[in-house]
């Protein structure tokens, strides 16, 4: 079991910010691309706090997502001196700290499938404009 999830972002020259996770109960659609032409659908069951709400077998690896909103820009988040850390506790209240490797994950242009989650990437159909018919 893992509890008390807390992501913390340290951007150079700014106060560190901690965020409470945002609940995703059913689905969350994240759009990306230059014109939001693609999307990633994240299911509530793929959220890490849902997957770790029950005891975890010793040695098991659990993969899931945390969703939070920040006021930092993308450039600030991928800057060399920015640290993204996640803190959580186990059932015995022991505190753990995980540093997010932004050089591997944040720089990707498009989300990739993550083994262990049901989330998938989809293409979003553009709305076609209907022209006026001349009579």
Secondary structure by P-SEA (a helix, b strand, c coil): cccbbbbbbbcccccbbbbcccccccbbbbbbcccccbbbbbcccccccccccccccccbbbbbbbbbbbcccccccccccbbbbbbbcccccbbbbbbbcccccccccccccccccccbbbbbbcbbbbccccc
